[in-house]
Structure formats: structure tokens, C-alpha cells
Amino acid sequence: MLRNTNWKTLAIAALTSILFSACASAGTTFNWDQARSIKAGMTEEEVIEKIGKPYAITAQGQRQVWLYSHANASGVANSISLIMKNGRVFEAPRVPYSFKVD
């Protein structure tokens, strides 16, 4: 039987391991081609089908800003935002060429 001290140490180590593995990748995974396929006029459903649900949504008057962000364990992060109005893409995201992976 484990002593209390060993049990606590094992529990902390297990929890830390779970937390680090959860942090290995955060946000909505998307690639350059998917992000570049988003065009003005697309419906919310079409956007979600192409690149998934947004990481965050904020309101700006009659518009919504949909934020997509993905970071991996090495600290590389890609983010795009698009403007939605009346359930459609009002302004397509600017997708930097640096997102493209050969």
C-alpha cells in the first residue's frame, strides 16, 4: 500500500501530465487551404463545415467576429478572424502565406 506522501506525488504527476498533454494543441485545427476557401457570402453552416466551430465569437454591433486560433506545443500559433453579418461571411479572413506548410 502506498503511503499518503507517495499517493499525493503520483496524483500531482498524473494531473500535470494530463494538463500538459491537453496544452499540446489548443484551439481549432485548420490548414491554409481550408482557411483560404472561406469567401464572403458563405453561410455559418458552410464555414463550420469547412474549418469547424470558432474558438471565440465576439459581437460588434450588428456583426460578429469569429476567431479561429490554433497553437501547438512548440509555440507556433495561427489565427484568423472573419466578420459575420446576418448569418453570412461579411468579410473573408486574410490568411498569411506563412500558414501554408509544404
FIVEXMI-135351 format. One record per residue: residue in three letters; x, y, z of N, C-alpha, C in turn; residue number from 1. Coordinates in pm, 1 decimal, decimal comma. Last residue first. Layout:
BEGIN
+------+----------+----------+----------+----------+----------+----------+----------+----------+----------+------+
: resn :     n_xx :     n_yy :     n_zz :    ca_xx :    ca_yy :    ca_zz :     c_xx :     c_yy :     c_zz : resi :
+------+----------+----------+----------+----------+----------+----------+----------+----------+----------+------+
:  Ala :        X :        Y :        Z :        X :        Y :        Z :        X :        Y :        Z :  NUM :
...
+------+----------+----------+----------+----------+----------+----------+----------+----------+----------+------+
This chain:
BEGIN
+------+----------+----------+----------+----------+----------+----------+----------+----------+----------+------+
: resn :     n_xx :     n_yy :     n_zz :    ca_xx :    ca_yy :    ca_zz :     c_xx :     c_yy :     c_zz : resi :
+------+----------+----------+----------+----------+----------+----------+----------+----------+----------+------+
:  Asp :    451,0 :   2321,6 :  -4653,9 :    482,0 :   2240,9 :  -4773,0 :    500,4 :   2097,1 :  -4738,8 :  102 :
:  Val :    197,0 :   2504,6 :  -4517,3 :    302,6 :   2409,5 :  -4485,2 :    325,4 :   2324,8 :  -4609,1 :  101 :
:  Lys :     85,0 :   2829,9 :  -4473,8 :     98,4 :   2717,4 :  -4565,9 :    219,1 :   2633,3 :  -4528,5 :  100 :
:  Phe :    106,1 :   3047,9 :  -4314,9 :     28,0 :   2936,1 :  -4263,6 :     49,9 :   2811,2 :  -4347,9 :   99 :
:  Ser :    234,0 :   3240,7 :  -4463,4 :    315,5 :   3167,5 :  -4364,3 :    238,9 :   3050,1 :  -4302,6 :   98 :
:  Tyr :     44,9 :   3375,5 :  -4601,4 :    108,8 :   3264,3 :  -4670,6 :    192,3 :   3180,9 :  -4573,9 :   97 :
:  Pro :   -239,9 :   3459,1 :  -4399,2 :    -98,8 :   3476,8 :  -4436,4 :    -42,3 :   3352,8 :  -4504,5 :   96 :
:  Val :   -551,7 :   3538,2 :  -4488,4 :   -475,9 :   3420,9 :  -4446,4 :   -331,5 :   3436,2 :  -4492,5 :   95 :
:  Arg :   -813,4 :   3723,5 :  -4388,2 :   -682,6 :   3735,7 :  -4454,3 :   -596,9 :   3622,8 :  -4399,9 :   94 :
:  Pro :  -1152,3 :   3610,1 :  -4421,4 :  -1027,2 :   3627,8 :  -4347,1 :   -907,6 :   3650,9 :  -4438,4 :   93 :
:  Ala :  -1419,6 :   3811,3 :  -4557,6 :  -1340,2 :   3688,3 :  -4554,2 :  -1208,2 :   3713,6 :  -4482,0 :   92 :
:  Glu :  -1696,0 :   3960,0 :  -4426,7 :  -1557,6 :   3987,6 :  -4465,7 :  -1475,8 :   3861,1 :  -4447,7 :   91 :
:  Phe :  -1932,2 :   3826,0 :  -4396,8 :  -1935,3 :   3962,5 :  -4449,0 :  -1798,1 :   4001,0 :  -4501,0 :   90 :
:  Val :  -2080,8 :   3522,4 :  -4409,3 :  -1949,9 :   3586,2 :  -4405,3 :  -1961,9 :   3722,3 :  -4472,5 :   89 :
:  Arg :  -2403,6 :   3528,2 :  -4243,1 :  -2315,8 :   3503,9 :  -4358,1 :  -2181,5 :   3573,1 :  -4338,1 :   88 :
:  Gly :  -2581,7 :   3605,0 :  -4046,6 :  -2560,4 :   3462,1 :  -4068,7 :  -2471,3 :   3427,1 :  -4186,1 :   87 :
:  Asn :  -2566,5 :   3885,9 :  -4038,7 :  -2690,4 :   3819,9 :  -4082,2 :  -2668,1 :   3674,0 :  -4121,5 :   86 :
:  Lys :  -2223,1 :   3867,2 :  -4065,6 :  -2337,1 :   3958,6 :  -4055,1 :  -2457,9 :   3888,1 :  -4114,3 :   85 :
:  Met :  -1892,8 :   3813,7 :  -3953,6 :  -2021,4 :   3756,5 :  -3991,2 :  -2129,3 :   3863,2 :  -3973,2 :   84 :
:  Ile :  -1557,4 :   3823,2 :  -4030,4 :  -1671,3 :   3903,9 :  -3987,5 :  -1798,2 :   3840,6 :  -4042,0 :   83 :
:  Leu :  -1292,5 :   3625,7 :  -3900,7 :  -1381,0 :   3663,6 :  -4008,9 :  -1501,0 :   3735,6 :  -3951,1 :   82 :
:  Ser :   -948,2 :   3567,6 :  -3834,9 :  -1080,8 :   3610,4 :  -3790,1 :  -1162,4 :   3644,8 :  -3913,1 :   81 :
:  Ile :   -690,7 :   3338,7 :  -3743,9 :   -763,0 :   3416,1 :  -3844,0 :   -893,8 :   3461,5 :  -3781,6 :   80 :
:  Ser :   -374,1 :   3227,7 :  -3636,1 :   -505,0 :   3284,0 :  -3604,0 :   -561,8 :   3354,7 :  -3725,3 :   79 :
:  Asn :   -140,9 :   2997,6 :  -3517,7 :   -202,6 :   3056,5 :  -3635,4 :   -340,2 :   3106,7 :  -3595,1 :   78 :
:  Ala :    159,5 :   2945,2 :  -3342,2 :     16,5 :   2974,8 :  -3337,8 :    -26,9 :   3039,6 :  -3469,2 :   77 :
:  Val :    398,0 :   2748,7 :  -3189,7 :    355,0 :   2804,2 :  -3317,4 :    204,3 :   2823,6 :  -3312,8 :   76 :
:  Gly :    478,6 :   2617,7 :  -2962,5 :    453,5 :   2761,5 :  -2952,8 :    412,9 :   2827,0 :  -3083,4 :   75 :
:  Ser :    494,7 :   2348,9 :  -2961,3 :    619,8 :   2420,6 :  -2986,8 :    600,4 :   2571,9 :  -2988,5 :   74 :
:  Ala :    233,0 :   2260,8 :  -2929,3 :    323,1 :   2256,0 :  -2814,5 :    452,7 :   2333,4 :  -2836,4 :   73 :
:  Asn :     29,0 :   2496,8 :  -3117,9 :     79,0 :   2364,5 :  -3084,0 :    181,8 :   2374,6 :  -2971,4 :   72 :
:  Ala :   -279,4 :   2665,4 :  -3165,6 :   -140,6 :   2668,2 :  -3118,9 :    -97,2 :   2525,6 :  -3088,0 :   71 :
:  His :   -514,0 :   2839,6 :  -3348,4 :   -460,6 :   2708,2 :  -3318,2 :   -314,6 :   2722,9 :  -3278,4 :   70 :
:  Ser :   -816,8 :   3010,6 :  -3387,5 :   -678,3 :   3014,2 :  -3343,2 :   -635,5 :   2873,0 :  -3309,3 :   69 :
:  Tyr :  -1061,5 :   3214,8 :  -3510,0 :  -1005,4 :   3080,5 :  -3518,7 :   -858,9 :   3091,3 :  -3482,5 :   68 :
:  Leu :  -1335,2 :   3409,3 :  -3433,0 :  -1190,9 :   3392,5 :  -3420,4 :  -1155,0 :   3244,8 :  -3424,2 :   67 :
:  Trp :  -1572,3 :   3611,4 :  -3571,3 :  -1541,8 :   3472,0 :  -3541,6 :  -1390,5 :   3456,9 :  -3543,2 :   66 :
:  Val :  -1756,3 :   3876,7 :  -3479,9 :  -1620,8 :   3840,9 :  -3520,8 :  -1598,5 :   3697,3 :  -3474,7 :   65 :
:  Gln :  -2065,1 :   3996,7 :  -3602,7 :  -1993,2 :   3907,6 :  -3512,3 :  -1853,8 :   3885,6 :  -3569,3 :   64 :
:  Arg :  -2260,8 :   4300,0 :  -3621,6 :  -2167,6 :   4198,8 :  -3673,3 :  -2113,8 :   4111,6 :  -3561,6 :   63 :
:  Gln :  -2395,2 :   4507,1 :  -3518,7 :  -2473,8 :   4410,2 :  -3595,5 :  -2388,0 :   4294,7 :  -3648,3 :   62 :
:  Gly :  -2162,8 :   4543,2 :  -3264,8 :  -2285,1 :   4598,2 :  -3322,8 :  -2365,7 :   4489,0 :  -3389,6 :   61 :
:  Gln :  -1986,2 :   4289,4 :  -3241,9 :  -1950,1 :   4428,0 :  -3273,3 :  -2070,2 :   4489,2 :  -3343,7 :   60 :
:  Ala :  -1920,9 :   4009,4 :  -3035,3 :  -2016,8 :   4094,2 :  -3105,5 :  -1960,4 :   4233,6 :  -3124,2 :   59 :
:  Thr :  -1715,6 :   3719,8 :  -3083,2 :  -1744,8 :   3845,2 :  -3014,2 :  -1840,2 :   3927,3 :  -3100,2 :   58 :
:  Ile :  -1627,3 :   3388,9 :  -3028,9 :  -1713,2 :   3479,1 :  -3106,0 :  -1737,0 :   3603,4 :  -3021,8 :   57 :
:  Ala :  -1362,6 :   3147,0 :  -3059,4 :  -1434,8 :   3250,4 :  -2983,9 :  -1518,4 :   3332,9 :  -3080,7 :   56 :
:  Tyr :  -1308,2 :   2936,3 :  -3226,3 :  -1252,3 :   2932,6 :  -3091,2 :  -1325,3 :   3031,8 :  -3001,4 :   55 :
:  Pro :  -1575,9 :   2814,8 :  -3437,5 :  -1473,8 :   2912,8 :  -3397,0 :  -1430,1 :   2892,7 :  -3252,9 :   54 :
:  Lys :  -1594,6 :   2484,4 :  -3574,8 :  -1651,6 :   2590,6 :  -3491,6 :  -1541,8 :   2687,3 :  -3448,9 :   53 :
:  Gly :  -1460,6 :   2419,9 :  -3909,2 :  -1503,1 :   2388,3 :  -3773,4 :  -1560,8 :   2508,2 :  -3700,2 :   52 :
:  Ile :  -1408,4 :   2469,6 :  -4174,5 :  -1299,0 :   2486,7 :  -4077,6 :  -1339,3 :   2465,1 :  -3931,7 :   51 :
:  Lys :  -1636,6 :   2372,8 :  -4328,5 :  -1501,2 :   2381,9 :  -4385,3 :  -1391,8 :   2385,6 :  -4278,9 :   50 :
:  Glu :  -1859,0 :   2380,1 :  -4160,1 :  -1829,1 :   2256,9 :  -4232,8 :  -1685,5 :   2257,0 :  -4284,5 :   49 :
:  Ile :  -1852,6 :   2646,0 :  -4082,4 :  -1829,7 :   2542,5 :  -3981,2 :  -1795,5 :   2409,6 :  -4047,8 :   48 :
:  Val :  -1918,6 :   2763,1 :  -4329,4 :  -1790,6 :   2792,3 :  -4264,9 :  -1756,5 :   2682,5 :  -4164,6 :   47 :
:  Glu :  -2176,1 :   2663,7 :  -4371,6 :  -2070,1 :   2633,0 :  -4467,8 :  -1932,3 :   2655,9 :  -4406,1 :   46 :
:  Glu :  -2310,7 :   2777,4 :  -4152,8 :  -2300,2 :   2632,3 :  -4164,6 :  -2189,5 :   2592,2 :  -4260,4 :   45 :
:  Glu :  -2301,8 :   3049,0 :  -4214,5 :  -2234,4 :   2999,7 :  -4094,1 :  -2210,7 :   2849,6 :  -4104,4 :   44 :
:  Thr :  -2251,2 :   3084,5 :  -4573,5 :  -2332,4 :   3077,4 :  -4452,1 :  -2248,6 :   3028,8 :  -4334,5 :   43 :
:  Met :  -2064,7 :   3317,6 :  -4773,1 :  -2086,1 :   3182,4 :  -4722,8 :  -2169,5 :   3187,1 :  -4595,4 :   42 :
:  Gly :  -2010,1 :   3583,8 :  -4824,8 :  -2139,7 :   3530,2 :  -4866,6 :  -2167,0 :   3389,5 :  -4817,8 :   41 :
:  Ala :  -1663,9 :   3558,4 :  -4886,4 :  -1777,7 :   3643,2 :  -4849,7 :  -1904,9 :   3580,9 :  -4906,0 :   40 :
:  Lys :  -1510,9 :   3237,6 :  -4820,6 :  -1539,9 :   3351,4 :  -4907,8 :  -1659,7 :   3429,9 :  -4854,9 :   39 :
:  Ile :  -1261,8 :   3012,1 :  -4745,5 :  -1371,9 :   3090,3 :  -4688,9 :  -1389,8 :   3217,5 :  -4771,9 :   38 :
:  Ser :  -1033,4 :   2893,8 :  -4837,4 :  -1158,0 :   2860,7 :  -4906,6 :  -1278,2 :   2939,4 :  -4854,7 :   37 :
:  Arg :   -825,7 :   2952,3 :  -4669,1 :   -834,1 :   3029,0 :  -4793,3 :   -964,8 :   3002,7 :  -4868,4 :   36 :
:  Ala :   -864,7 :   2752,2 :  -4475,7 :   -887,9 :   2893,0 :  -4440,1 :   -904,1 :   2978,4 :  -4565,8 :   35 :
:  Gln :   -792,1 :   2523,3 :  -4625,2 :   -926,3 :   2537,2 :  -4568,2 :   -958,1 :   2683,8 :  -4539,5 :   34 :
:  Asp :   -524,1 :   2580,8 :  -4686,1 :   -622,0 :   2561,9 :  -4793,3 :   -764,7 :   2578,0 :  -4742,1 :   33 :
:  Trp :   -409,4 :   2594,3 :  -4426,0 :   -406,6 :   2708,4 :  -4516,8 :   -514,3 :   2698,1 :  -4623,6 :   32 :
:  Asn :   -617,5 :   2430,2 :  -4175,5 :   -497,3 :   2447,1 :  -4256,9 :   -515,6 :   2563,2 :  -4354,7 :   31 :
:  Phe :   -700,9 :   2402,5 :  -3828,0 :   -736,9 :   2432,2 :  -3966,1 :   -608,2 :   2446,0 :  -4045,4 :   30 :
:  Thr :   -822,2 :   2332,2 :  -3512,0 :   -723,4 :   2295,8 :  -3612,7 :   -777,9 :   2327,2 :  -3751,3 :   29 :
:  Thr :   -883,7 :   2555,1 :  -3261,9 :   -947,0 :   2486,7 :  -3373,3 :   -841,2 :   2457,8 :  -3479,3 :   28 :
:  Gly :   -716,2 :   2506,2 :  -2944,9 :   -787,7 :   2583,3 :  -3044,9 :   -850,4 :   2495,1 :  -3150,7 :   27 :
:  Ala :   -402,7 :   2343,8 :  -2888,4 :   -519,6 :   2415,3 :  -2839,5 :   -584,1 :   2492,3 :  -2952,7 :   26 :
:  Ser :   -190,3 :   2094,5 :  -2790,9 :   -257,9 :   2151,3 :  -2906,2 :   -385,4 :   2216,9 :  -2855,9 :   25 :
:  Ala :    -84,9 :   2055,8 :  -2544,7 :     -0,1 :   2028,9 :  -2660,2 :    -60,3 :   2085,9 :  -2787,5 :   24 :
:  Cys :   -249,4 :   2076,0 :  -2331,1 :   -193,4 :   2200,6 :  -2383,1 :   -108,9 :   2179,8 :  -2507,3 :   23 :
:  Ala :   -299,1 :   1814,1 :  -2270,6 :   -410,6 :   1895,4 :  -2319,1 :   -359,8 :   2023,8 :  -2380,8 :   22 :
:  Ser :    -52,1 :   1742,7 :  -2170,7 :    -96,1 :   1681,7 :  -2296,5 :   -213,9 :   1757,9 :  -2354,0 :   21 :
:  Phe :    -48,1 :   1896,2 :  -1937,1 :     48,1 :   1924,4 :  -2043,6 :      5,3 :   1862,6 :  -2175,6 :   20 :
:  Leu :   -259,1 :   1773,0 :  -1792,5 :   -266,7 :   1914,5 :  -1829,0 :   -170,8 :   1948,5 :  -1942,0 :   19 :
:  Ile :   -158,1 :   1512,5 :  -1760,9 :   -283,5 :   1534,9 :  -1833,1 :   -293,0 :   1678,8 :  -1880,6 :   18 :
:  Ser :     69,1 :   1568,5 :  -1603,7 :     83,0 :   1503,4 :  -1734,0 :    -41,0 :   1525,0 :  -1819,5 :   17 :
:  Thr :    -51,5 :   1672,2 :  -1373,6 :     39,1 :   1756,4 :  -1453,2 :     54,6 :   1698,9 :  -1593,4 :   16 :
:  Leu :   -185,2 :   1442,0 :  -1284,6 :   -260,6 :   1561,4 :  -1321,5 :   -176,5 :   1653,7 :  -1408,4 :   15 :
:  Ala :     35,3 :   1274,1 :  -1227,1 :    -65,3 :   1234,2 :  -1326,0 :   -144,4 :   1354,8 :  -1375,0 :   14 :
:  Ala :    165,7 :   1422,8 :  -1026,0 :    235,9 :   1391,2 :  -1150,3 :    136,8 :   1353,5 :  -1260,5 :   13 :
:  Ile :    -33,3 :   1423,4 :   -828,4 :     12,3 :   1550,8 :   -886,3 :     82,5 :   1526,1 :  -1019,4 :   12 :
:  Ala :    -45,5 :   1147,5 :   -775,2 :   -164,9 :   1218,6 :   -821,7 :   -126,2 :   1350,7 :   -888,5 :   11 :
:  Leu :    213,7 :   1096,7 :   -679,2 :    165,6 :   1031,3 :   -801,7 :     44,8 :   1103,8 :   -859,9 :   10 :
:  Thr :    207,2 :   1255,3 :   -447,3 :    306,8 :   1280,8 :   -551,3 :    262,7 :   1219,5 :   -683,8 :    9 :
:  Lys :      3,3 :   1129,6 :   -302,9 :    -11,1 :   1269,4 :   -344,6 :     84,6 :   1303,2 :   -457,6 :    8 :
:  Trp :    122,5 :    878,0 :   -264,7 :     -4,8 :    889,0 :   -334,5 :    -25,1 :   1031,0 :   -386,7 :    7 :
:  Asn :    345,2 :    942,8 :   -107,1 :    364,7 :    887,0 :   -241,0 :    238,4 :    899,7 :   -324,1 :    6 :
:  Thr :    210,6 :   1034,2 :    123,7 :    302,4 :   1122,9 :     52,3 :    323,4 :   1073,4 :    -90,3 :    5 :
:  Asn :     66,4 :    805,5 :    209,4 :     -3,6 :    926,1 :    166,1 :     85,7 :   1017,2 :     82,7 :    4 :
:  Arg :    210,4 :    501,8 :     74,8 :    194,5 :    599,1 :    182,6 :    125,8 :    722,4 :    125,2 :    3 :
:  Leu :     51,3 :    225,0 :    -80,3 :    129,1 :    348,2 :    -90,2 :    104,7 :    437,6 :     30,4 :    2 :
:  Met :     84,2 :   -118,3 :      0,0 :      0,0 :      0,0 :      0,0 :     89,0 :    124,9 :      0,0 :    1 :
+------+----------+----------+----------+----------+----------+----------+----------+----------+----------+------+
